[in-house]
């Protein structure tokens, strides 16, 4: 039983949105196998990667109205104050923006950074620039949500990247999301921006690895100053 329990802990559920892609990769691997054995193994490795890409692990989310949780797995690529995209209708004053960049090996299931009701969802067509570029916030294809929380309105933007060509949003206007609740998915490689109102202080630094639904990226009502970091 201990061995079976260990195996179950390693196995991670896969999002159903990934089933068609996994099937295509597997069929391609089998067909390539008729050409050459080594092509079959390459196809099988790519199939395994596809399964890994669409994984949807459980997360343990801190529940606290003052804590803002990462909406994505990946690397914190920006912590700055900027004017939010106009389509969010969050005003012209700069807001704290924390960006998390997801590469093709990160889990791409997106989660709500704070609990609240979705007021607006706005999809904007655009380019497919490198999602790490600062101008990707306003020029890339993206899907923005405005969530009303106990700390005011926040913006959450799914941004397509160089490889990403499909943004999925499971939520709808009027839905209520709990902190850490799943709301979307991006295929393949992308970025999430979170725009926070006054009173939010960042709790991550550029280059830090964030885990969706678990990592605290900002905090409200805290007397603490900016995060001090060290690289080893």
Buried (B, 14 or more C-beta within 10 A) or exposed (E): EEEEEEEEEEEEEBBEBBEEBBEEBBEBBEEBBEEEEEBBEBBBEBBBBBBBBBBBEEBEBEEEEBBBBBBBBBBBBBBEEBBBBEBBBBEEEEBBBBBBBBBBEBBBBBBBBBBBEBBBBBEBEEEBBBBBBEEBBBBBBBBBBBBBBEBBBBBBBBBBBBBBBEBBBBBEEEBEBEBBBBBBBBBBBBBBBBBBBEBBBBBBBBEBEBBBBBBBBBBBEEEEEEEEEEEE
